[in-house]
Amino acid sequence: MAATRRLTHSVAVITLNNPPVNALSYSLRRSIIKEFVDASKDSSVEAIVLCGANGKFCAGADIKEFGSTSVDSVSLNHINDTIESCKKPVVAAIEGVALGGGLELALSCHYRVANVQSLVGLPEVLIGMIPAAGGTQRLPRLIGIPAALDMIVRGRHVPATEALQLGILDEVVKTNTIDAAVQMAMKVLGQPLENRRLGTLPVQAIPNVDTFLDTAVKRAKGQFRGAQAPLACIEAVKATLHLPFLKGVENERVLTASLWSTGQPQAQQYAFFSEREVGKWTTPSGGKWDKVPPKPIQTAAVIGLGTMGRGIVTSLSKANIPVIAIEQDAKQLDQGRQAVNALLDREVEKLKLQGKTSVPGNGLGSVKFTVDLGDLHSVDLIIEAVYENMQLKKEIFRKLSSIAKPDAFLCTNTSGLNVDEIASVTNRPQQVIGTHFFSPANIMRLLEVVRGQKTSLTTIATAMSLGKTLGKVAVLVGNCPLFVGNRMLGPYLEQVNYLLEEGSYPEEIDQALEEFGFAMGPCRMMDLAGLDVGWRSRMEQGLTGTNAPPGAPVRQRNGKRYSPLADLLCESGRFGQKTGKGWYQYEKAGGRIAKPDPWVRDFLDKYRRTHQIARHQANSQEIQDRCMFALINEGFRVLEDSIASGPEDIDVIYNNGYGFPKHRGGPMYYAANVGLPKVLSTLENYSKANPDVPSMKPAFLLRKLAAVGGPPIKEWRTQLGNTSSKL
Ligand SMILES: CC/C=C\CC(=O)SCCNC(=O)CCNC(=O)[C@H](O)C(C)(C)COP(=O)(O)OP(=O)(O)OC[C@H]1O[C@@H](n2cnc3c(N)ncnc32)[C@H](O)[C@@H]1OP(=O)(O)O
């Protein structure tokens, strides 16, 4: 971890070296300032270039050091001020990334030259912080308030070509970035530096700035639901209008301290590192992510071009993997082709915006559409994405056994069916694995990789590596009904139904959980997913419809409480958005604007009267507690069953697949934060009052952890002890 210095002509080239991303750790910062001060004093040096080792400029402050004391004696602000005030020209040579403190360092240089492939940005907001080394003060002075605010509040990684247009960069080159920076440094020798010192410049005035900022605050409140960092970012940028530079930087410090006291940065940083940890999978048999090499996937196929299949084809093509897309007849193939082509056209537009049009074939893998399964004989990996029907899936896997080449991997995109049962009909169960994509599959980041009993380590490694190639966060889970995410959703939605029965209306429940921070409340989510999906499954399980036990009480099944509300809605043709009616009404079938429906209120009121249920209108806190604690309790059971290997895995699944607010870290991190004894006692109270709701009976592991005072989440794994692992 050091900065090194060499001389090229009369230019000192200082290289940041702290693998893997040259994060600005305390020791790197110390070394930078030493090399920089030496270079500025050295009379043989006329100019200075700052660059990063291993093709990366710098990914910012070392996040691992946040919260630790005694590392602030060489602050990044001090380095930046020293660089900016240097009398010799300083040029940043940006390769790979210049993010967070990395871009702030570059902004304090007098010039910036970047490689065309590089990305710049101030993504601190994504880890619950604001840029606090002058970034909120220098960037608006360079590119104006609107463009700076957009970058800072969204934490966007901006491609070099766009950064050049915005005025962040002075030059973009295809190769030899450091040489180009040295050339730039020599070219500007002798030119005045005053107007290159961003901290000394005024910020450009914009008309109606107050209205503009108020709108930004309103938008951020709506979009980020309870996350404080986006609001603090706006506050920090606003300061450029009325505070001199140094006061603005001091304000950054105050805002950072105040953010830290909310606990949100800690939660988001936990989420950041958890996403990286889940890639480092292990299995009880000794399989490990860095010991088992994945097989390269050069070609892939997707069977079924419904909503999921279309997204998966697009995702593979985006990753430049040639895909064969299969449907069962010409009509459905044609519909699928049109839908996929529309999605791919949008991807091309995005690539154009990123200046990547020069990549051969636009950087997208080719897609061949066919109805002939025989075309799959030479592909490396096949993803079946037909609808959730075990018999249909088995029929396809039987056929694939004889068609696919012997070493091809067979994946099933199921949201909860038994992967072992599907694998059992093939001649290669060791090469069968579940790949549970989330809709829309070309956008959603989560991939649950479901390991069957016979799935080989190579198959796991290959599926996990494919997830990474597709830009997803892949989490290895065990095989049980509904896996992790959907299994936990069961008790959560059960509570939603009970709250509706007891007297809450859909919009009240959604409001409470959206206030909690969920991207979408559960009733809107059910409407979006389609209420008929659960209804069919309940019919198959014999809980409702013609298979239901004759004479069963309406609100009980097998001695447990049961809510028939969603069944009744489906029986009256209300399947959600697709039919224009569900828990809400929509402007048309397929419409997206949810409006409270008087019909639903009337239906719920009548239902309560029929079943003589006294109305209990739960407040937001009760709604949040019951739904969240039901979800968390099932999370503990998932851990007990070793379906997920740790709480981080569950949190990553919920943050990336279910719209859980990242500023709360994830459901299990939230539980640790609330305090496990409190979660336990709330569940115990509910359970005592409602013995017919077994999902709320506190999980054994929750009791065990609460009994030792609720240790920090990092220690939970050691408490898991010997479980019969499904991983
Ligand atoms: C006064 C305060 C001043 C400044 C504030 C800041 O600068 S806050 C930090 C702002 N920067 C960021 O938020 C960037 C975070 N990193 C990323 O977005 C990605 O890691 C990156 C750089 C785009 C690289 O992505 P890639 O997919 O290539 O790799 P991966 O994410 O797996 O990261 C590789 C390993 O590097 C570790 N790491 C990344 N960034 C940091 C960081 N800033 N500090 C510490 N460590 C970092 C990451 O955890 C990975 O570690 P590993 O042990 O290999 O899992």
The ligand as an ORCA input file, in Angstrom:
! r2SCAN-3c Opt
* xyz 0 1
  C     -13.754     11.648      3.374
  C     -14.425     10.563      2.625
  C     -13.978     10.537      1.216
  C     -14.457      9.745      0.301
  C     -15.576      8.831      0.499
  C     -15.449      7.610     -0.407
  O     -14.642      7.552     -1.295
  S     -16.483      6.342     -0.055
  C     -16.071      5.126     -1.278
  C     -16.669      5.477     -2.586
  N     -16.392      4.436     -3.532
  C     -17.244      3.483     -3.769
  O     -18.329      3.420     -3.235
  C     -16.782      2.415     -4.730
  C     -17.126      1.067     -4.206
  N     -16.632      0.022     -5.073
  C     -17.270     -0.344     -6.203
  O     -18.233      0.236     -6.625
  C     -16.717     -1.537     -6.906
  O     -16.026     -2.305     -5.984
  C     -15.775     -1.179     -8.081
  C     -14.674     -0.263     -7.664
  C     -16.601     -0.548     -9.209
  C     -15.124     -2.494     -8.617
  O     -16.132     -3.426     -8.921
  P     -15.744     -4.948     -9.281
  O     -17.035     -5.622     -9.561
  O     -14.688     -4.953    -10.292
  O     -15.089     -5.547     -7.971
  P     -15.680     -5.726     -6.517
  O     -16.829     -4.815     -6.304
  O     -15.887     -7.169     -6.266
  O     -14.490     -5.171     -5.627
  C     -13.227     -5.840     -5.578
  C     -12.725     -5.812     -4.158
  O     -12.449     -4.473     -3.799
  C     -13.133     -4.147     -2.576
  N     -13.472     -2.719     -2.641
  C     -14.035     -2.061     -3.648
  N     -14.117     -0.761     -3.366
  C     -13.615     -0.604     -2.148
  C     -13.442      0.519     -1.316
  N     -13.759      1.765     -1.690
  N     -12.874      0.314     -0.106
  C     -12.505     -0.915      0.300
  N     -12.636     -2.029     -0.466
  C     -13.189     -1.854     -1.670
  C     -14.344     -5.051     -2.593
  O     -14.852     -5.212     -1.319
  C     -13.744     -6.307     -3.153
  O     -13.031     -6.908     -2.095
  P     -12.918     -8.473     -1.976
  O     -12.177     -8.711     -0.712
  O     -12.210     -8.930     -3.220
  O     -14.331     -8.977     -1.914
*
